[in-house]
């Protein structure tokens, strides 16, 4: 009797992982048929909890962007109210981003190329940050933002952004300022992917994909994920660990951001409560890494780097090896992928590869591989 029960539990666990692997694939007739078969099986036992995955890493690494991509890839568009909320966030990102660049330019002693931009800078220095911006109140800032962004002084401050906190997305918004500054502006999905909320909800994110429920848990491994997993003890929860690959030259709270990420990953790998969880490492921000290595030498922050600091493949290999060393001697399943979270097609292809990773875990657990 106990053997039969264990076999049933094993089937449910494997079916949960398999179902997760199907959630991120394009919908086809064959996939729909398999999905219906799996749904019917799972509905026979209403005690079966949702498929669970966890997203771990810093917000600066791109967790929030991945959550938005997961929603969009699976066909759940944002409603009009949500779009308006993101428009407000985008306005705020732009205004605050330019305000930071104006402030830091002066601190760094970088001269403006166009002296008339001094007047535009005053506009941001006297701004009331408590004001909620609408299209009509945002439009007066459009000309000032466009002029300042074209100034070599502001551009130089932006190139030195590793020395201060600045949303990476502001470059995208500045380059699209005339479209965003129109009175009838409503954010595209791509705009929403770049939008950065100051405070994100760290609670569970529940999705219904093809009538199959799953929960995404986002937050700190030690403070948030481990207590939450108590509800899902029958499931070997896949962990997506997101790394900001371009953060190798950034300092936060006195520590290098990439080293902070490595330290958290090491704790994750050696946590007894997560020994059965496959870990999928997502080296994110490949687009920003390609840009960063042209001007910022990784050897200044990681002297042990031996390759060409301006060759992306060498930097990527170094990142993988650095995290691999933190794994230690345990035999847990760890997979690696290079991603750009704001690129929908890239994320779609990565999830197709993750399907193979998850199926590999299933076969190993079943001793078929």
GUZA-116953 format. One record per residue (C-alpha): residue number from 1; residue in one letter; x, y, z. Coordinates in pm, 1 decimal. Example, Ala and Ser with C-alpha at 12.3 -4.5 7.8 and 13.67 -1.06 7.14 Angstrom:
! GUZA-116953
(atom 1 a (1230.0 -450.0 780.0))
(atom 2 s (1367.0 -106.0 714.0))
! end
This chain:
! GUZA-116953
(atom 1 x (0.0 0.0 0.0))
(atom 2 x (278.1 244.0 91.0))
(atom 3 x (460.8 159.8 -231.9))
(atom 4 x (147.5 243.7 -429.0))
(atom 5 x (110.9 574.2 -245.1))
(atom 6 x (476.7 662.2 -309.5))
(atom 7 x (435.1 578.7 -676.4))
(atom 8 x (132.7 806.3 -697.8))
(atom 9 x (324.1 1090.0 -533.4))
(atom 10 x (613.5 1036.8 -775.5))
(atom 11 x (376.4 1057.5 -1072.5))
(atom 12 x (225.9 1381.2 -943.0))
(atom 13 x (567.0 1535.4 -885.3))
(atom 14 x (690.2 1444.3 -1232.7))
(atom 15 x (365.3 1553.9 -1392.4))
(atom 16 x (394.9 1889.8 -1214.7))
(atom 17 x (742.4 1947.5 -1353.7))
(atom 18 x (629.0 1833.4 -1698.1))
(atom 19 x (330.3 2066.2 -1682.4))
(atom 20 x (559.0 2356.2 -1591.8))
(atom 21 x (777.5 2280.8 -1891.8))
(atom 22 x (472.5 2308.4 -2117.6))
(atom 23 x (355.7 2643.0 -1979.0))
(atom 24 x (618.6 2843.8 -2165.6))
(atom 25 x (586.0 2684.2 -2509.1))
(atom 26 x (388.0 2819.7 -2807.1))
(atom 27 x (42.0 2668.1 -2823.9))
(atom 28 x (-0.6 2387.9 -3081.0))
(atom 29 x (-278.4 2133.8 -3134.2))
(atom 30 x (-59.6 1850.1 -3005.6))
(atom 31 x (43.0 2054.3 -2702.1))
(atom 32 x (-322.4 2137.7 -2632.8))
(atom 33 x (-413.5 1768.0 -2645.4))
(atom 34 x (-136.8 1675.7 -2402.0))
(atom 35 x (-231.8 1969.6 -2181.8))
(atom 36 x (-594.8 1852.5 -2164.0))
(atom 37 x (-483.5 1500.2 -2071.8))
(atom 38 x (-262.8 1632.1 -1792.5))
(atom 39 x (-536.4 1866.1 -1668.6))
(atom 40 x (-781.6 1575.7 -1649.3))
(atom 41 x (-535.2 1371.1 -1447.7))
(atom 42 x (-460.1 1650.8 -1203.8))
(atom 43 x (-829.3 1730.6 -1152.2))
(atom 44 x (-887.7 1375.2 -1024.4))
(atom 45 x (-716.8 1477.5 -703.1))
(atom 46 x (-824.7 1819.5 -583.6))
(atom 47 x (-560.9 1810.6 -312.3))
(atom 48 x (-293.2 1868.3 -577.8))
(atom 49 x (-144.0 2217.5 -520.9))
(atom 50 x (-40.8 2450.7 -804.1))
(atom 51 x (286.6 2395.8 -982.8))
(atom 52 x (539.2 2615.7 -803.5))
(atom 53 x (850.4 2790.1 -930.8))
(atom 54 x (1061.3 3042.3 -746.0))
(atom 55 x (1239.3 3347.5 -879.5))
(atom 56 x (1546.6 3439.3 -678.6))
(atom 57 x (1796.0 3722.5 -726.6))
(atom 58 x (1801.3 4099.2 -688.3))
(atom 59 x (1542.3 4328.8 -845.6))
(atom 60 x (1829.8 4493.8 -1029.4))
(atom 61 x (1896.1 4154.9 -1188.7))
(atom 62 x (1560.0 4156.9 -1367.3))
(atom 63 x (1315.2 3950.7 -1158.1))
(atom 64 x (1026.7 4191.4 -1214.0))
(atom 65 x (1090.3 4198.5 -1589.7))
(atom 66 x (1082.6 3818.4 -1603.9))
(atom 67 x (750.8 3813.2 -1421.7))
(atom 68 x (609.3 4052.6 -1680.3))
(atom 69 x (750.6 3844.0 -1965.3))
(atom 70 x (597.9 3524.9 -1823.5))
(atom 71 x (261.3 3696.5 -1821.6))
(atom 72 x (287.8 3839.5 -2174.0))
(atom 73 x (433.4 3527.9 -2336.4))
(atom 74 x (135.8 3327.5 -2216.1))
(atom 75 x (-118.2 3569.6 -2356.4))
(atom 76 x (-236.7 3764.6 -2052.4))
(atom 77 x (-235.0 4126.5 -2168.0))
(atom 78 x (-250.4 4419.6 -1928.1))
(atom 79 x (-590.1 4586.4 -1895.2))
(atom 80 x (-646.9 4958.9 -1947.1))
(atom 81 x (-618.8 5043.5 -1578.2))
(atom 82 x (-287.0 4860.7 -1550.0))
(atom 83 x (-153.9 5032.0 -1862.7))
(atom 84 x (-237.3 5372.7 -1713.9))
(atom 85 x (-56.5 5274.8 -1392.9))
(atom 86 x (251.2 5179.0 -1594.1))
(atom 87 x (233.1 5510.9 -1780.5))
(atom 88 x (263.3 5689.7 -1448.6))
(atom 89 x (559.0 5465.5 -1355.1))
(atom 90 x (731.2 5541.8 -1686.2))
(atom 91 x (688.3 5916.9 -1640.7))
(atom 92 x (835.5 5881.4 -1292.8))
(atom 93 x (1131.0 5673.9 -1421.2))
(atom 94 x (1210.1 5937.8 -1682.4))
(atom 95 x (1184.9 6241.7 -1456.3))
(atom 96 x (1376.7 6083.7 -1169.8))
(atom 97 x (1635.4 5937.1 -1406.4))
(atom 98 x (1714.2 6273.7 -1562.1))
(atom 99 x (1714.7 6434.9 -1217.7))
(atom 100 x (1979.2 6185.6 -1101.8))
(atom 101 x (2194.7 6247.4 -1411.5))
(atom 102 x (2174.7 6625.0 -1363.0))
(atom 103 x (2275.0 6591.1 -998.3))
(atom 104 x (2558.7 6346.9 -1065.2))
(atom 105 x (2695.9 6548.6 -1357.4))
(atom 106 x (2751.1 6838.6 -1121.9))
(atom 107 x (2902.1 6616.7 -850.6))
(atom 108 x (3146.2 6468.7 -1101.6))
(atom 109 x (3238.7 6813.5 -1234.3))
(atom 110 x (3148.7 6727.5 -1594.4))
(atom 111 x (3082.5 7040.9 -1804.4))
(atom 112 x (2779.3 7077.4 -2025.7))
(atom 113 x (2844.2 7104.3 -2399.2))
(atom 114 x (2544.2 7331.8 -2455.0))
(atom 115 x (2522.6 7615.0 -2201.0))
(atom 116 x (2150.5 7663.4 -2268.8))
(atom 117 x (2092.5 7326.3 -2098.5))
(atom 118 x (2172.9 7490.7 -1764.3))
(atom 119 x (1819.4 7630.5 -1773.2))
(atom 120 x (1679.9 7284.9 -1847.8))
(atom 121 x (1869.7 7143.5 -1551.9))
(atom 122 x (1709.3 7399.1 -1321.6))
(atom 123 x (1372.5 7255.3 -1419.9))
(atom 124 x (1464.8 6920.0 -1264.9))
(atom 125 x (1632.3 7070.8 -960.6))
(atom 126 x (1314.0 7258.9 -867.6))
(atom 127 x (1076.5 6970.8 -941.9))
(atom 128 x (817.7 6869.6 -680.9))
(atom 129 x (862.0 6488.9 -674.5))
(atom 130 x (526.8 6441.9 -502.6))
(atom 131 x (333.9 6552.8 -813.3))
(atom 132 x (155.9 6274.9 -1005.8))
(atom 133 x (224.7 6328.6 -1374.8))
(atom 134 x (-34.0 6303.2 -1651.8))
(atom 135 x (30.6 6347.7 -2026.4))
(atom 136 x (-55.0 6717.9 -2012.3))
(atom 137 x (176.4 6783.2 -1714.0))
(atom 138 x (455.5 6562.9 -1847.6))
(atom 139 x (468.2 6721.7 -2193.6))
(atom 140 x (649.1 7042.4 -2081.7))
(atom 141 x (948.3 6827.6 -1977.4))
(atom 142 x (986.4 6657.6 -2315.8))
(atom 143 x (1194.6 6928.5 -2484.4))
(atom 144 x (1420.9 6964.9 -2180.0))
(atom 145 x (1478.3 6587.8 -2156.5))
(atom 146 x (1553.6 6560.7 -2527.8))
(atom 147 x (1800.6 6849.0 -2519.3))
(atom 148 x (1977.3 6728.0 -2204.9))
(atom 149 x (2004.0 6369.6 -2328.5))
(atom 150 x (2177.9 6491.7 -2644.4))
(atom 151 x (2431.4 6688.2 -2438.9))
(atom 152 x (2775.0 6522.3 -2413.3))
(atom 153 x (2793.2 6621.5 -2044.5))
(atom 154 x (2483.7 6419.9 -1954.6))
(atom 155 x (2601.7 6137.1 -2179.7))
(atom 156 x (2933.8 6125.4 -1992.1))
(atom 157 x (2751.1 6116.8 -1657.9))
(atom 158 x (2543.6 5826.3 -1791.0))
(atom 159 x (2861.2 5639.0 -1892.5))
(atom 160 x (2979.4 5665.9 -1530.5))
(atom 161 x (2650.1 5536.7 -1388.3))
(atom 162 x (2818.5 5244.7 -1209.7))
(atom 163 x (2918.2 5503.8 -947.4))
(atom 164 x (2557.9 5584.5 -853.4))
(atom 165 x (2210.1 5430.9 -857.7))
(atom 166 x (2026.3 5474.6 -1186.4))
(atom 167 x (1763.0 5261.8 -1357.1))
(atom 168 x (1916.3 5101.5 -1667.8))
(atom 169 x (1585.3 5151.5 -1848.7))
(atom 170 x (1615.2 5531.9 -1864.5))
(atom 171 x (1827.7 5512.7 -2180.6))
(atom 172 x (1543.7 5333.6 -2360.8))
(atom 173 x (1289.7 5590.3 -2242.5))
(atom 174 x (1512.4 5889.4 -2328.9))
(atom 175 x (1562.1 5750.6 -2680.4))
(atom 176 x (1182.4 5727.0 -2720.2))
(atom 177 x (1096.6 6053.4 -2545.8))
(atom 178 x (903.2 6211.3 -2834.5))
(atom 179 x (670.8 5911.3 -2867.7))
(atom 180 x (624.2 5888.6 -2489.7))
(atom 181 x (567.5 6264.7 -2469.0))
(atom 182 x (261.1 6262.1 -2693.7))
(atom 183 x (-68.9 6357.8 -2530.1))
(atom 184 x (-236.6 6032.8 -2641.9))
(atom 185 x (51.3 5812.8 -2524.3))
(atom 186 x (-26.7 5466.4 -2390.3))
(atom 187 x (262.3 5229.6 -2314.6))
(atom 188 x (346.1 4945.9 -2550.3))
(atom 189 x (423.8 4606.3 -2399.7))
(atom 190 x (792.2 4680.1 -2458.8))
(atom 191 x (759.3 5003.8 -2259.4))
(atom 192 x (598.6 4807.8 -1975.7))
(atom 193 x (887.3 4560.3 -1974.3))
(atom 194 x (1132.0 4847.8 -1923.7))
(atom 195 x (921.9 5019.2 -1654.0))
(atom 196 x (1069.7 4997.3 -1302.4))
(atom 197 x (841.5 5026.7 -1002.4))
(atom 198 x (1005.0 5165.1 -689.5))
(atom 199 x (829.2 4912.7 -464.7))
(atom 200 x (730.8 4571.8 -594.7))
(atom 201 x (493.7 4331.5 -422.3))
(atom 202 x (698.7 4039.8 -284.8))
(atom 203 x (396.6 3813.4 -246.2))
(atom 204 x (302.3 3507.5 -448.5))
(atom 205 x (215.2 3560.3 -814.9))
(atom 206 x (-62.4 3325.0 -924.5))
(atom 207 x (-110.8 3244.3 -1293.7))
(atom 208 x (-355.8 3033.5 -1492.5))
(atom 209 x (-181.9 2902.1 -1802.0))
(atom 210 x (-390.9 2675.8 -2025.7))
(atom 211 x (-620.6 2599.2 -1730.9))
(atom 212 x (-323.9 2484.9 -1522.5))
(atom 213 x (-251.0 2686.2 -1207.3))
(atom 214 x (98.9 2766.4 -1092.4))
(atom 215 x (246.9 2998.7 -835.3))
(atom 216 x (560.0 3209.0 -871.6))
(atom 217 x (729.2 3296.2 -542.6))
(atom 218 x (955.7 3598.8 -559.1))
(atom 219 x (1186.2 3710.6 -280.6))
(atom 220 x (1480.4 3626.8 -57.0))
(atom 221 x (1571.2 3260.5 -19.6))
(atom 222 x (1632.0 3270.5 353.4))
(atom 223 x (1366.2 3523.8 455.9))
(atom 224 x (1086.2 3439.3 216.4))
(atom 225 x (1113.0 3133.7 -6.1))
(atom 226 x (1201.1 2865.7 249.4))
(atom 227 x (902.6 2942.3 479.5))
(atom 228 x (671.2 2956.3 178.3))
(atom 229 x (781.2 2616.4 49.3))
(atom 230 x (628.9 2456.4 357.0))
(atom 231 x (295.8 2464.2 172.3))
(atom 232 x (437.8 2270.2 -124.4))
(atom 233 x (649.8 1996.9 31.8))
(atom 234 x (537.8 1735.3 -222.7))
(atom 235 x (693.6 1927.6 -510.5))
(atom 236 x (1061.0 1961.9 -603.5))
(atom 237 x (1035.8 2329.3 -684.5))
(atom 238 x (1246.8 2459.0 -977.1))
(atom 239 x (1438.4 2772.3 -878.6))
(atom 240 x (1513.5 3038.6 -1137.7))
(atom 241 x (1810.7 3236.4 -1006.9))
(atom 242 x (1848.6 3562.3 -1200.4))
(atom 243 x (2184.8 3738.0 -1219.6))
(atom 244 x (2252.1 4091.0 -1345.8))
(atom 245 x (2552.5 4002.6 -1564.3))
(atom 246 x (2640.7 4364.8 -1633.0))
(atom 247 x (2659.4 4446.4 -1260.1))
(atom 248 x (3024.2 4340.9 -1222.2))
(atom 249 x (3132.0 4703.8 -1174.4))
(atom 250 x (2843.8 4815.7 -949.6))
(atom 251 x (2867.8 4872.0 -576.0))
(atom 252 x (2565.0 4851.2 -345.8))
(atom 253 x (2585.4 4898.6 33.1))
(atom 254 x (2964.2 4887.1 8.2))
(atom 255 x (2981.4 4550.4 -172.9))
(atom 256 x (3018.4 4450.4 -537.3))
(atom 257 x (2673.5 4356.0 -670.8))
(atom 258 x (2798.6 4048.8 -856.5))
(atom 259 x (2979.3 3917.5 -548.9))
(atom 260 x (2661.5 3972.9 -345.0))
(atom 261 x (2478.5 3761.3 -601.6))
(atom 262 x (2744.3 3488.0 -580.0))
(atom 263 x (2718.1 3480.8 -200.4))
(atom 264 x (2340.8 3438.2 -212.3))
(atom 265 x (2377.0 3164.5 -474.6))
(atom 266 x (2623.7 2980.1 -250.7))
(atom 267 x (2372.4 2988.4 36.9))
(atom 268 x (2106.2 2861.2 -202.0))
(atom 269 x (2320.6 2567.7 -318.8))
(atom 270 x (2406.3 2458.9 34.4))
(atom 271 x (2058.3 2495.1 183.0))
(atom 272 x (1941.3 2154.7 312.2))
(atom 273 x (1580.1 2253.4 258.6))
(atom 274 x (1635.1 2296.9 -116.0))
(atom 275 x (1859.5 1999.2 -198.7))
(atom 276 x (1603.1 1842.0 -436.4))
(atom 277 x (1527.5 2165.3 -622.6))
(atom 278 x (1685.3 2202.3 -967.9))
(atom 279 x (1844.0 2545.7 -1006.7))
(atom 280 x (1826.6 2729.6 -1338.0))
(atom 281 x (2082.4 3011.1 -1351.8))
(atom 282 x (1976.2 3295.4 -1580.2))
(atom 283 x (2264.7 3527.4 -1662.9))
(atom 284 x (2051.5 3826.4 -1751.6))
(atom 285 x (2116.1 4164.7 -1919.3))
(atom 286 x (2326.9 4025.1 -2203.1))
(atom 287 x (2244.0 4335.8 -2406.6))
(atom 288 x (2382.0 4561.0 -2133.0))
(atom 289 x (2683.9 4334.8 -2084.0))
(atom 290 x (2775.8 4368.0 -2453.0))
(atom 291 x (2766.6 4745.8 -2411.9))
(atom 292 x (2938.6 4753.7 -2072.2))
(atom 293 x (3250.3 4552.7 -2166.0))
(atom 294 x (3344.0 4811.2 -2428.6))
(atom 295 x (3410.8 5077.1 -2164.0))
(atom 296 x (3440.5 4900.8 -1824.5))
(atom 297 x (3728.6 4655.7 -1770.6))
(atom 298 x (3612.2 4362.1 -1557.4))
(atom 299 x (3971.8 4306.5 -1438.0))
(atom 300 x (3948.2 4618.6 -1220.7))
(atom 301 x (3686.8 4443.0 -1010.5))
(atom 302 x (3786.7 4078.3 -1065.0))
(atom 303 x (4168.4 4062.0 -1103.7))
(atom 304 x (4150.9 3683.7 -1145.4))
(atom 305 x (3987.6 3726.8 -1488.5))
(atom 306 x (4225.8 3584.7 -1751.7))
(atom 307 x (4046.7 3634.0 -2085.2))
(atom 308 x (3987.3 3927.6 -2318.6))
(atom 309 x (3787.1 4182.4 -2111.7))
(atom 310 x (3627.2 4319.8 -2430.3))
(atom 311 x (3515.4 3981.1 -2564.2))
(atom 312 x (3166.0 3889.0 -2447.3))
(atom 313 x (3219.3 3512.9 -2473.8))
(atom 314 x (3520.2 3534.4 -2239.8))
(atom 315 x (3326.2 3737.7 -1983.0))
(atom 316 x (3030.9 3498.7 -2001.6))
(atom 317 x (3257.6 3197.9 -1945.9))
(atom 318 x (3415.6 3370.4 -1646.2))
(atom 319 x (3073.7 3439.4 -1494.5))
(atom 320 x (2963.5 3077.3 -1532.6))
(atom 321 x (3287.3 2945.7 -1383.3))
(atom 322 x (3267.6 3190.5 -1092.1))
(atom 323 x (2920.3 3071.1 -996.9))
(atom 324 x (3013.3 2708.7 -1060.9))
(atom 325 x (3290.5 2736.3 -800.6))
(atom 326 x (3034.3 2853.7 -543.8))
(atom 327 x (2832.2 2536.8 -597.4))
(atom 328 x (3080.4 2330.9 -397.2))
(atom 329 x (3092.6 1953.0 -422.5))
(atom 330 x (2719.5 1879.0 -405.6))
(atom 331 x (2556.9 1696.4 -697.8))
(atom 332 x (2243.9 1909.1 -736.8))
(atom 333 x (2113.2 1985.4 -1086.7))
(atom 334 x (2220.3 2331.1 -1208.6))
(atom 335 x (2158.4 2464.9 -1559.6))
(atom 336 x (2287.1 2784.1 -1724.3))
(atom 337 x (2127.1 3020.8 -1975.7))
(atom 338 x (2218.5 3363.9 -2115.5))
(atom 339 x (1917.4 3595.0 -2130.9))
(atom 340 x (1793.1 3943.9 -2207.8))
(atom 341 x (1474.0 3984.5 -2005.9))
(atom 342 x (1335.2 4273.1 -2213.0))
(atom 343 x (1366.5 4066.8 -2534.9))
(atom 344 x (1046.2 3861.4 -2560.7))
(atom 345 x (1176.0 3631.5 -2834.1))
(atom 346 x (1495.7 3562.6 -2641.6))
(atom 347 x (1300.9 3473.4 -2325.4))
(atom 348 x (1068.3 3250.5 -2527.1))
(atom 349 x (1365.6 3056.3 -2670.0))
(atom 350 x (1528.1 3030.5 -2327.9))
(atom 351 x (1212.9 2876.9 -2182.2))
(atom 352 x (1209.1 2625.3 -2465.7))
(atom 353 x (1561.6 2525.6 -2357.6))
(atom 354 x (1449.9 2514.9 -1994.6))
(atom 355 x (1189.8 2258.0 -2099.6))
(atom 356 x (1476.9 2024.6 -2188.0))
(atom 357 x (1641.5 2093.6 -1851.7))
(atom 358 x (1325.9 2005.8 -1660.3))
(atom 359 x (1260.8 1688.2 -1859.3))
(atom 360 x (1622.9 1586.6 -1793.5))
(atom 361 x (1555.7 1622.9 -1420.3))
(atom 362 x (1245.0 1407.0 -1452.0))
(atom 363 x (1435.2 1131.8 -1633.7))
(atom 364 x (1716.3 1138.3 -1377.0))
(atom 365 x (1471.1 1120.0 -1089.1))
(atom 366 x (1300.6 826.6 -1258.7))
(atom 367 x (1641.0 660.1 -1315.0))
(atom 368 x (1576.2 655.2 -1689.9))
(atom 369 x (1881.9 869.4 -1767.7))
! end
